[in-house]
Amino acid sequence: MPDITAARRPFPLILTVAIVGGLALGAVDLVAQRELPYPWANLANSSAVWAVGAFAIGAWVRVGRWQPAFAGTVLLVVAVESYYFAATLIQNDDLANLWSPTSLIWMVFGVLAGVVFGTFGAWSRSVSLWRSVVGLGALGAVFFAEAGVLMRREPEYRADGLATAIITAAIGLALILLLGRTWRTRLLALAVAVPLAALGFAGFTLAGFGS
Protein backbone atom coordinates (compact mmCIF):
# COMPACT_ATOMS: atom_id res chain seq x y z
CA MET A 1 0.00 0.00 0.00
CA PRO A 2 1.60 3.30 -1.05
CA ASP A 3 1.74 6.19 1.35
CA ILE A 4 -0.75 8.57 -0.22
CA THR A 5 0.13 11.27 2.31
CA ALA A 6 3.72 11.58 1.03
CA ALA A 7 4.45 14.07 -1.74
CA ARG A 8 6.30 12.81 -4.81
CA ARG A 9 9.69 14.52 -5.04
CA PRO A 10 10.67 16.12 -8.36
CA PHE A 11 12.98 13.94 -10.45
CA PRO A 12 15.69 16.63 -10.88
CA LEU A 13 15.86 16.97 -7.10
CA ILE A 14 16.12 13.19 -6.64
CA LEU A 15 18.93 12.99 -9.19
CA THR A 16 20.81 15.93 -7.65
CA VAL A 17 20.60 14.56 -4.11
CA ALA A 18 21.69 11.09 -5.29
CA ILE A 19 24.74 12.47 -7.10
CA VAL A 20 25.78 14.76 -4.25
CA GLY A 21 25.22 11.96 -1.73
CA GLY A 22 27.31 9.57 -3.81
CA LEU A 23 30.16 12.06 -4.13
CA ALA A 24 30.14 12.56 -0.36
CA LEU A 25 29.88 8.85 0.49
CA GLY A 26 32.81 7.77 -1.67
CA ALA A 27 35.15 10.55 -0.55
CA VAL A 28 34.25 10.31 3.15
CA ASP A 29 34.65 6.53 3.06
CA LEU A 30 38.22 6.80 1.77
CA VAL A 31 39.18 9.48 4.28
CA ALA A 32 37.60 7.53 7.14
CA GLN A 33 39.58 4.40 6.24
CA ARG A 34 42.78 6.42 6.34
CA GLU A 35 42.14 8.53 9.42
CA LEU A 36 39.93 6.62 11.85
CA PRO A 37 41.53 4.39 14.50
CA TYR A 38 40.96 0.64 14.64
CA PRO A 39 38.32 -0.85 14.62
CA TRP A 40 36.36 2.11 13.26
CA ALA A 41 38.50 2.24 10.11
CA ASN A 42 37.35 -1.30 9.30
CA LEU A 43 33.74 -0.20 9.72
CA ALA A 44 34.27 2.57 7.18
CA ASN A 45 35.04 -0.10 4.59
CA SER A 46 31.78 -1.91 5.31
CA SER A 47 29.36 -2.94 2.58
CA ALA A 48 26.57 -2.58 5.13
CA VAL A 49 27.48 1.05 5.74
CA TRP A 50 27.26 1.72 2.01
CA ALA A 51 23.87 -0.01 1.95
CA VAL A 52 22.71 2.54 4.53
CA GLY A 53 23.33 5.27 1.95
CA ALA A 54 20.97 3.63 -0.56
CA PHE A 55 18.45 2.88 2.20
CA ALA A 56 18.52 6.46 3.46
CA ILE A 57 17.91 8.04 0.08
CA GLY A 58 15.18 5.50 -0.65
CA ALA A 59 13.50 6.44 2.63
CA TRP A 60 13.84 10.11 1.68
CA VAL A 61 12.35 9.59 -1.80
CA ARG A 62 9.71 7.40 -0.14
CA VAL A 63 7.16 7.10 -2.93
CA GLY A 64 7.21 6.15 -6.59
CA ARG A 65 7.29 2.84 -8.43
CA TRP A 66 10.97 3.09 -9.43
CA GLN A 67 12.35 6.34 -8.01
CA PRO A 68 13.71 4.95 -4.68
CA ALA A 69 15.58 2.15 -6.49
CA PHE A 70 16.90 4.59 -9.07
CA ALA A 71 18.11 7.01 -6.41
CA GLY A 72 19.86 4.25 -4.46
CA THR A 73 21.55 2.99 -7.61
CA VAL A 74 22.81 6.40 -8.70
CA LEU A 75 24.11 7.17 -5.22
CA LEU A 76 26.15 3.96 -4.95
CA VAL A 77 27.51 4.01 -8.52
CA VAL A 78 28.63 7.62 -8.09
CA ALA A 79 30.11 6.71 -4.69
CA VAL A 80 32.33 4.06 -6.28
CA GLU A 81 33.77 6.55 -8.74
CA SER A 82 34.04 9.21 -6.04
CA TYR A 83 36.02 6.76 -3.89
CA TYR A 84 38.56 6.04 -6.63
CA PHE A 85 38.81 9.71 -7.63
CA ALA A 86 39.44 10.69 -4.00
CA ALA A 87 42.13 8.00 -3.87
CA THR A 88 43.76 9.62 -6.90
CA LEU A 89 43.75 13.05 -5.25
CA ILE A 90 44.75 11.94 -1.74
CA GLN A 91 46.93 8.85 -2.29
CA ASN A 92 48.20 9.53 -5.82
CA ASP A 93 46.52 6.34 -7.06
CA ASP A 94 46.25 5.78 -10.78
CA LEU A 95 43.35 7.69 -12.34
CA ALA A 96 42.73 4.64 -14.53
CA ASN A 97 41.24 2.95 -11.47
CA LEU A 98 38.03 4.84 -12.25
CA TRP A 99 37.40 2.59 -15.27
CA SER A 100 39.31 -0.51 -14.19
CA PRO A 101 37.62 -3.96 -14.04
CA THR A 102 37.59 -3.71 -10.23
CA SER A 103 35.72 -0.41 -10.39
CA LEU A 104 33.23 -1.85 -12.86
CA ILE A 105 32.60 -4.86 -10.61
CA TRP A 106 31.95 -2.58 -7.64
CA MET A 107 29.56 -0.52 -9.75
CA VAL A 108 27.64 -3.68 -10.64
CA PHE A 109 27.37 -4.44 -6.93
CA GLY A 110 26.29 -0.82 -6.47
CA VAL A 111 23.44 -1.28 -8.95
CA LEU A 112 22.25 -4.43 -7.18
CA ALA A 113 22.52 -2.95 -3.69
CA GLY A 114 21.06 0.36 -4.82
CA VAL A 115 17.94 -1.25 -6.24
CA VAL A 116 17.44 -3.52 -3.22
CA PHE A 117 18.17 -1.08 -0.41
CA GLY A 118 16.71 1.95 -2.12
CA THR A 119 13.46 0.00 -2.34
CA PHE A 120 13.73 -1.25 1.24
CA GLY A 121 14.33 2.31 2.42
CA ALA A 122 11.08 3.42 0.79
CA TRP A 123 9.27 0.39 2.24
CA SER A 124 10.47 1.30 5.73
CA ARG A 125 8.43 4.52 5.49
CA SER A 126 5.30 2.83 4.13
CA VAL A 127 1.95 2.87 5.90
CA SER A 128 1.77 -0.86 5.12
CA LEU A 129 2.90 -2.79 8.21
CA TRP A 130 4.48 -5.67 6.33
CA ARG A 131 6.44 -3.38 4.01
CA SER A 132 7.73 -1.26 6.88
CA VAL A 133 8.70 -4.40 8.81
CA VAL A 134 10.52 -6.00 5.87
CA GLY A 135 12.24 -2.75 4.93
CA LEU A 136 13.49 -2.10 8.44
CA GLY A 137 14.37 -5.75 9.01
CA ALA A 138 16.46 -5.79 5.84
CA LEU A 139 18.51 -2.84 7.08
CA GLY A 140 19.35 -4.63 10.32
CA ALA A 141 19.91 -7.90 8.46
CA VAL A 142 22.69 -6.56 6.25
CA PHE A 143 24.65 -5.55 9.35
CA PHE A 144 24.02 -8.92 11.02
CA ALA A 145 25.09 -10.73 7.85
CA GLU A 146 28.29 -8.73 7.57
CA ALA A 147 29.06 -9.39 11.25
CA GLY A 148 28.73 -13.09 10.51
CA VAL A 149 31.10 -12.81 7.58
CA LEU A 150 33.68 -11.01 9.72
CA MET A 151 33.50 -13.70 12.41
CA ARG A 152 33.79 -16.52 9.84
CA ARG A 153 37.01 -15.28 8.24
CA GLU A 154 40.23 -17.24 8.20
CA PRO A 155 42.09 -17.43 11.56
CA GLU A 156 44.70 -14.85 10.57
CA TYR A 157 41.94 -12.27 9.93
CA ARG A 158 39.36 -13.35 12.53
CA ALA A 159 40.86 -11.56 15.53
CA ASP A 160 41.23 -8.38 13.50
CA GLY A 161 37.57 -8.48 12.50
CA LEU A 162 35.99 -9.55 15.80
CA ALA A 163 35.72 -6.06 17.28
CA THR A 164 34.33 -4.74 14.01
CA ALA A 165 31.83 -7.61 13.92
CA ILE A 166 30.54 -6.74 17.39
CA ILE A 167 30.16 -3.07 16.46
CA THR A 168 28.49 -3.99 13.16
CA ALA A 169 25.92 -6.23 14.84
CA ALA A 170 25.24 -3.58 17.48
CA ILE A 171 24.61 -0.98 14.78
CA GLY A 172 22.14 -3.30 13.05
CA LEU A 173 20.23 -3.76 16.29
CA ALA A 174 20.34 -0.06 17.12
CA LEU A 175 19.00 0.96 13.71
CA ILE A 176 15.98 -1.29 14.08
CA LEU A 177 15.27 0.01 17.57
CA LEU A 178 15.76 3.66 16.62
CA LEU A 179 13.93 3.67 13.29
CA GLY A 180 11.00 1.46 14.22
CA ARG A 181 7.91 3.57 14.76
CA THR A 182 6.29 1.21 17.28
CA TRP A 183 7.45 -1.65 19.46
CA ARG A 184 5.38 -4.00 17.33
CA THR A 185 7.26 -2.88 14.23
CA ARG A 186 10.61 -3.17 16.01
CA LEU A 187 9.96 -6.71 17.28
CA LEU A 188 8.61 -7.92 13.96
CA ALA A 189 11.56 -6.34 12.13
CA LEU A 190 13.98 -8.15 14.45
CA ALA A 191 12.20 -11.42 13.72
CA VAL A 192 12.32 -10.80 9.97
CA ALA A 193 15.98 -9.76 10.15
CA VAL A 194 17.08 -13.25 11.22
CA PRO A 195 16.16 -15.14 8.01
CA LEU A 196 17.12 -12.12 5.91
CA ALA A 197 20.54 -12.07 7.59
CA ALA A 198 20.98 -15.75 6.71
CA LEU A 199 20.19 -14.94 3.07
CA GLY A 200 22.55 -11.98 3.18
CA PHE A 201 25.31 -14.10 4.68
CA ALA A 202 24.90 -16.62 1.86
CA GLY A 203 24.99 -13.79 -0.67
CA PHE A 204 28.15 -12.28 0.84
CA THR A 205 29.78 -15.72 0.79
CA LEU A 206 28.84 -16.43 -2.83
CA ALA A 207 30.13 -12.99 -3.83
CA GLY A 208 33.50 -13.75 -2.24
CA PHE A 209 33.25 -11.51 0.82
CA GLY A 210 33.57 -14.37 3.25
CA SER A 211 37.34 -14.79 3.09
VOGU-3710 file (C-alpha; in Angstrom, 3 decimals, decimal comma):
1> mpditaarrp> 0,000/0,000/0,000  1,599/3,297/-1,047  1,744/6,190/1,347  -0,751/8,568/-0,222  0,129/11,272/2,306  3,715/11,581/1,026  4,452/14,074/-1,743  6,299/12,812/-4,809  9,686/14,516/-5,042  10,674/16,117/-8,365
11> fpliltvaiv> 12,982/13,936/-10,452  15,690/16,634/-10,884  15,858/16,974/-7,097  16,120/13,189/-6,635  18,928/12,990/-9,188  20,811/15,928/-7,650  20,599/14,559/-4,113  21,687/11,089/-5,294  24,741/12,471/-7,101  25,781/14,762/-4,250
21> gglalgavdl> 25,222/11,962/-1,726  27,311/9,571/-3,807  30,163/12,059/-4,125  30,141/12,563/-0,362  29,882/8,851/0,493  32,812/7,773/-1,668  35,152/10,548/-0,547  34,249/10,306/3,148  34,653/6,527/3,058  38,219/6,799/1,773
31> vaqrelpypw> 39,176/9,483/4,282  37,596/7,525/7,138  39,576/4,401/6,242  42,775/6,423/6,342  42,141/8,529/9,425  39,934/6,621/11,853  41,533/4,390/14,504  40,964/0,637/14,641  38,324/-0,846/14,624  36,361/2,111/13,255
41> anlanssavw> 38,496/2,237/10,115  37,347/-1,297/9,299  33,743/-0,199/9,716  34,266/2,572/7,178  35,044/-0,105/4,594  31,784/-1,914/5,309  29,363/-2,940/2,581  26,566/-2,580/5,130  27,481/1,054/5,744  27,258/1,724/2,011
51> avgafaigaw> 23,868/-0,010/1,955  22,706/2,538/4,529  23,332/5,267/1,947  20,968/3,631/-0,557  18,453/2,876/2,202  18,518/6,459/3,465  17,913/8,037/0,081  15,181/5,496/-0,647  13,504/6,441/2,632  13,836/10,113/1,677
61> vrvgrwqpaf> 12,345/9,589/-1,805  9,711/7,402/-0,137  7,161/7,103/-2,932  7,210/6,153/-6,593  7,293/2,838/-8,432  10,967/3,088/-9,428  12,346/6,341/-8,010  13,712/4,953/-4,682  15,576/2,149/-6,487  16,903/4,590/-9,071
71> agtvllvvav> 18,108/7,013/-6,409  19,860/4,250/-4,459  21,554/2,992/-7,608  22,812/6,400/-8,704  24,111/7,166/-5,224  26,152/3,959/-4,947  27,507/4,006/-8,516  28,627/7,624/-8,093  30,107/6,707/-4,686  32,328/4,058/-6,285
81> esyyfaatli> 33,768/6,549/-8,737  34,041/9,210/-6,043  36,017/6,763/-3,886  38,562/6,044/-6,628  38,805/9,706/-7,631  39,440/10,687/-4,001  42,133/7,997/-3,871  43,760/9,623/-6,896  43,751/13,046/-5,248  44,748/11,944/-1,738
91> qnddlanlws> 46,925/8,847/-2,291  48,198/9,526/-5,819  46,520/6,339/-7,056  46,253/5,784/-10,781  43,355/7,688/-12,336  42,733/4,640/-14,532  41,241/2,951/-11,470  38,032/4,837/-12,254  37,400/2,593/-15,270  39,310/-0,514/-14,194
101> ptsliwmvfg> 37,619/-3,962/-14,037  37,590/-3,710/-10,233  35,724/-0,410/-10,385  33,227/-1,851/-12,860  32,602/-4,856/-10,610  31,950/-2,581/-7,641  29,558/-0,518/-9,753  27,645/-3,683/-10,644  27,371/-4,444/-6,933  26,290/-0,821/-6,473
111> vlagvvfgtf> 23,443/-1,279/-8,952  22,246/-4,430/-7,180  22,518/-2,951/-3,686  21,060/0,364/-4,816  17,936/-1,249/-6,243  17,442/-3,519/-3,222  18,170/-1,082/-0,405  16,707/1,955/-2,117  13,463/-0,001/-2,338  13,729/-1,249/1,241
121> gawsrsvslw> 14,325/2,309/2,421  11,075/3,421/0,794  9,272/0,392/2,239  10,466/1,300/5,731  8,430/4,523/5,492  5,302/2,829/4,128  1,945/2,871/5,902  1,766/-0,857/5,121  2,898/-2,787/8,206  4,477/-5,672/6,327
131> rsvvglgalg> 6,441/-3,383/4,014  7,729/-1,259/6,878  8,697/-4,401/8,811  10,521/-6,000/5,874  12,244/-2,752/4,926  13,493/-2,102/8,435  14,367/-5,752/9,007  16,461/-5,788/5,841  18,514/-2,843/7,081  19,351/-4,633/10,321
141> avffaeagvl> 19,911/-7,898/8,460  22,691/-6,557/6,246  24,650/-5,554/9,352  24,024/-8,919/11,021  25,090/-10,734/7,850  28,290/-8,731/7,575  29,055/-9,387/11,249  28,728/-13,095/10,509  31,103/-12,807/7,577  33,677/-11,007/9,724
151> mrrepeyrad> 33,500/-13,699/12,406  33,793/-16,515/9,836  37,013/-15,280/8,243  40,229/-17,241/8,195  42,093/-17,431/11,558  44,699/-14,846/10,572  41,936/-12,270/9,933  39,364/-13,352/12,533  40,862/-11,564/15,532  41,232/-8,383/13,504
161> glataiitaa> 37,574/-8,477/12,502  35,990/-9,549/15,796  35,718/-6,063/17,283  34,332/-4,737/14,014  31,825/-7,609/13,915  30,537/-6,741/17,388  30,155/-3,075/16,461  28,489/-3,990/13,161  25,917/-6,235/14,840  25,244/-3,582/17,483
171> iglalilllg> 24,613/-0,985/14,776  22,141/-3,304/13,047  20,226/-3,760/16,291  20,345/-0,058/17,125  19,004/0,956/13,711  15,976/-1,290/14,081  15,269/0,013/17,571  15,759/3,664/16,618  13,926/3,673/13,288  11,004/1,463/14,216
181> rtwrtrllal> 7,909/3,569/14,761  6,286/1,210/17,275  7,447/-1,653/19,460  5,376/-4,001/17,328  7,259/-2,879/14,226  10,612/-3,172/16,009  9,958/-6,706/17,280  8,605/-7,920/13,957  11,557/-6,342/12,133  13,982/-8,149/14,447
191> avavplaalg> 12,197/-11,421/13,724  12,316/-10,796/9,970  15,978/-9,762/10,153  17,079/-13,249/11,220  16,164/-15,136/8,007  17,121/-12,125/5,907  20,538/-12,070/7,590  20,982/-15,745/6,707  20,188/-14,938/3,067  22,549/-11,976/3,185
201> fagftlagfg> 25,314/-14,102/4,681  24,899/-16,621/1,855  24,989/-13,789/-0,671  28,152/-12,281/0,836  29,782/-15,716/0,795  28,838/-16,426/-2,831  30,126/-12,994/-3,826  33,497/-13,750/-2,240  33,248/-11,508/0,820  33,565/-14,375/3,255
211> s> 37,340/-14,794/3,092
//
